[in-house]
């Protein structure tokens, strides 16, 4: 891996995680009835865990 591809790889991974997180967080907000601070914290945390698992699952399937 050259010096120029490593930052690009990190940027792509961060973008993928952010996209997964945003999608899962929006789904959480759609499915709950009340939106208070605790619900936002729980939703953001669950979405972050889900994003990590989604990325790991995609990498396991595509071997990248």
Secondary structure, 3 states (H helix, E strand, C coil): CCHHHHHHHHHHHHHHHHHHHHHHHHHHHHHCCCCCHHHHHHHHHHHHHHHHHHHHHHHHHHCC
